[in-house]
C-alpha cells in the first residue's frame, strides 16, 4: 500500500468512528465555523495546532509558514488575519514557535546559493537576530542560541501583529483580540507562554494607527 493510500484509509476510518460516536457531528460542522482562536504557527510537520492542544475541528483557525512569521508584505498571512479578526471575530491570536526550529537555525547560518526563495523569507528572522545580536552572541551553544532566537522571533511576530491596522482597529472598536506568543517544546510536548498583548498595550508611537485630521 502506498503512503498516500494509507492516509485515505485512515480518513475513512476516522470519519466512520466520528459518525458512530456523534451521528450529527459532520452536519453540525458543515453549518459554519465560529473559532475562538487564530493560530499562526510554523509549517513544521511536528507541530500541528489542533493536536498539541487537543482541540476539535472548528475551534482553531490556522495559518502556518516557515518560522511562524507575520510579515507586512505577506498578503497570504495578513488576509488570514483580516478574515479571522473582522469576519470570524476571534477572541485570541496565538503565534506559536517551537524549539529546534530548522528555519531559525538556518537563519543563524550563511545564506545558501540554492535557496533563492528561502533566503528572502529567512531574512526576516535574520533581522530579529541582528536586533538582538549582543544577547545572542553571548550564548556559547548553537542550539541554545537558536532556541533563544526562536523565543525572540515569536515575541517580534506578536509585536508585528500589534502594528497592523487590522488588530489596532479591533482593539479600539471591540476590545479584542488578545495576542499571545507561545513556544512549543518538541522534547516534552509542552507549551510555554512568552508574551500577551491586548487593547491596553502600549505601542511604539511610530506604529500607532491614527485617524486623519
C-alpha positions as CSV (number, residue, x, y, z in Angstrom):
1,X,0.0,0.0,0.0
2,X,1.3,3.4,-0.9
3,X,1.7,6.0,1.9
4,X,-1.0,8.4,0.4
5,X,-3.4,5.5,0.1
6,X,-3.0,4.8,3.8
7,X,-4.0,8.4,4.5
8,X,-7.2,7.9,2.6
9,X,-8.0,4.8,4.5
10,X,-7.2,6.5,7.8
11,X,-9.5,9.3,6.9
12,X,-12.4,6.9,6.1
13,X,-11.9,5.1,9.4
14,X,-11.8,8.4,11.3
15,X,-15.0,9.7,9.7
16,X,-16.8,6.4,10.4
17,X,-15.8,6.4,14.0
18,X,-16.8,10.1,14.4
19,X,-20.2,9.4,13.0
20,X,-20.6,6.3,15.2
21,X,-19.9,8.3,18.3
22,X,-21.6,11.5,17.2
23,X,-24.1,10.9,14.4
24,X,-24.7,14.6,13.7
25,X,-21.1,15.7,14.0
26,X,-20.4,16.4,10.4
27,X,-23.8,18.0,9.7
28,X,-23.1,20.4,12.6
29,X,-19.6,21.2,11.4
30,X,-20.8,21.9,7.9
31,X,-23.2,24.6,9.0
32,X,-20.3,27.1,9.6
33,X,-17.4,27.9,11.8
34,X,-17.0,30.1,14.9
35,X,-13.5,29.6,16.0
36,X,-12.3,31.4,19.1
37,X,-8.6,31.3,18.1
38,X,-6.4,32.2,15.2
39,X,-3.2,30.2,15.3
40,X,-0.1,31.4,13.4
41,X,2.4,28.6,13.6
42,X,5.4,27.0,11.9
43,X,4.9,24.8,9.0
44,X,6.9,22.1,10.7
45,X,5.1,18.7,10.5
46,X,5.8,18.0,14.2
47,X,3.7,21.0,15.4
48,X,0.0,20.5,14.3
49,X,-2.0,23.1,16.2
50,X,-5.2,21.1,16.8
51,X,-3.3,18.0,18.1
52,X,-0.9,19.6,20.6
53,X,-3.7,21.5,22.3
54,X,-6.2,18.6,22.0
55,X,-8.7,20.7,20.1
56,X,-11.7,19.6,18.0
57,X,-12.1,20.9,14.4
58,X,-13.9,24.3,14.5
59,X,-12.0,25.8,17.5
60,X,-8.8,27.0,15.7
61,X,-8.5,29.0,12.5
62,X,-4.9,28.4,11.4
63,X,-2.1,29.8,9.2
64,X,1.3,28.2,9.1
65,X,4.6,29.2,7.4
66,X,8.3,28.7,7.9
67,X,9.3,30.0,11.3
68,X,5.8,31.3,12.1
69,X,6.3,34.8,10.7
70,X,4.0,37.8,10.4
71,X,5.4,39.9,7.6
72,X,3.8,43.2,6.4
73,X,4.1,42.3,2.8
74,X,2.8,38.7,3.2
75,X,-0.7,39.1,1.9
76,X,-1.5,35.5,2.5
77,X,-0.9,35.8,6.2
78,X,-2.5,39.2,6.5
79,X,-5.6,38.1,4.6
80,X,-5.9,35.2,7.1
81,X,-5.5,37.7,10.0
82,X,-8.1,40.1,8.5
83,X,-10.6,37.4,7.9
84,X,-10.1,35.9,11.4
85,X,-10.4,39.3,13.1
86,X,-13.0,41.1,11.0
87,X,-15.3,38.2,9.9
88,X,-14.8,35.4,12.3
89,X,-14.4,37.7,15.3
90,X,-11.7,35.6,17.0
91,X,-11.0,36.4,20.6
92,X,-7.4,35.4,20.6
93,X,-4.5,35.2,18.2
94,X,-1.7,32.9,19.1
95,X,1.8,33.0,17.4
96,X,3.4,29.7,18.2
97,X,7.0,28.9,17.5
98,X,8.9,25.8,18.5
99,X,12.3,24.9,19.8
100,X,14.7,23.2,17.4
101,X,13.2,25.1,14.5
102,X,15.0,24.4,11.3
103,X,14.1,27.7,9.8
104,X,15.5,29.6,12.8
105,X,18.7,27.5,12.7
106,X,19.1,28.3,9.0
107,X,18.7,32.0,9.7
108,X,21.7,31.8,12.0
109,X,23.8,30.4,9.2
110,X,25.1,31.9,6.0
111,X,22.7,32.1,3.0
112,X,22.8,29.2,0.6
113,X,23.1,30.0,-3.1
114,X,20.5,27.3,-4.0
115,X,17.9,28.7,-1.6
116,X,16.9,31.7,-3.6
117,X,13.4,32.0,-2.1
118,X,14.1,30.7,1.3
119,X,16.9,33.2,1.7
120,X,14.5,36.0,1.2
121,X,12.0,34.5,3.6
122,X,14.6,33.9,6.3
123,X,16.0,37.5,6.0
124,X,13.2,38.5,8.4
125,X,14.4,36.1,11.1
126,X,18.0,37.3,10.5
127,X,16.7,40.8,11.2
128,X,15.5,39.6,14.6
129,X,18.9,38.1,15.2
130,X,20.5,41.4,14.2
131,X,18.3,43.3,16.7
132,X,19.4,41.0,19.5
133,X,22.9,40.3,18.3
134,X,24.6,41.3,21.6
135,X,22.5,38.9,23.7
136,X,22.6,36.1,21.2
137,X,26.3,36.3,20.6
138,X,26.8,35.9,24.3
139,X,25.3,32.3,24.1
140,X,28.0,29.7,23.5
141,X,25.9,26.8,22.4
142,X,24.5,27.0,18.9
143,X,21.4,25.1,20.0
144,X,20.8,27.4,22.9
145,X,21.3,30.4,20.7
146,X,18.8,29.0,18.2
147,X,16.2,28.3,20.9
148,X,16.6,31.8,22.3
149,X,16.2,33.2,18.8
150,X,13.0,31.1,18.5
151,X,11.6,32.9,21.5
152,X,12.7,36.4,20.4
153,X,11.2,35.7,16.9
154,X,7.9,34.8,18.5
155,X,7.9,38.0,20.5
156,X,8.8,40.0,17.4
157,X,5.9,38.5,15.4
158,X,3.4,39.3,18.2
159,X,4.6,42.8,18.0
160,X,4.2,42.8,14.3
161,X,0.6,41.9,14.7
162,X,0.1,44.8,17.1
163,X,1.4,47.1,14.5
164,X,-1.2,46.2,11.9
165,X,-4.3,48.4,11.3
166,X,-6.4,45.2,11.5
167,X,-5.5,44.5,15.1
168,X,-5.4,48.1,16.2
169,X,-8.8,48.8,14.8
170,X,-10.3,45.8,16.5
171,X,-8.6,46.8,19.8
172,X,-10.1,50.3,19.5
173,X,-13.6,49.3,18.4
174,X,-14.2,45.9,20.0
175,X,-11.6,45.5,22.7
176,X,-10.3,42.3,21.2
177,X,-8.4,40.1,20.3
178,X,-5.7,39.2,22.8
179,X,-2.5,38.4,21.1
180,X,-0.3,35.7,22.6
181,X,3.2,34.4,21.9
182,X,3.9,30.8,22.8
183,X,6.7,28.3,22.1
184,X,6.4,24.6,21.9
185,X,9.0,22.1,23.1
186,X,9.3,19.1,20.9
187,X,11.1,17.0,23.6
188,X,8.2,17.1,26.2
189,X,5.2,18.4,24.2
190,X,4.6,21.4,26.4
191,X,3.8,25.0,25.5
192,X,5.4,28.0,27.2
193,X,3.9,31.4,27.3
194,X,6.2,34.3,26.4
195,X,4.1,37.4,25.9
196,X,0.5,38.6,25.7
197,X,-0.7,41.9,24.2
198,X,-4.2,43.4,24.4
199,X,-6.2,46.5,23.8
200,X,-4.4,48.4,26.6
201,X,-0.9,47.5,25.5
202,X,1.4,50.4,24.7
203,X,2.6,50.5,21.1
204,X,5.6,52.5,19.9
205,X,4.1,55.8,18.5
206,X,5.7,55.2,15.1
207,X,3.5,52.2,14.6
208,X,0.3,53.7,16.0
209,X,-2.8,54.0,13.8
210,X,-4.3,57.4,13.9
211,X,-7.4,58.9,12.1
212,X,-6.7,61.6,9.5
213,X,-7.2,65.2,10.7
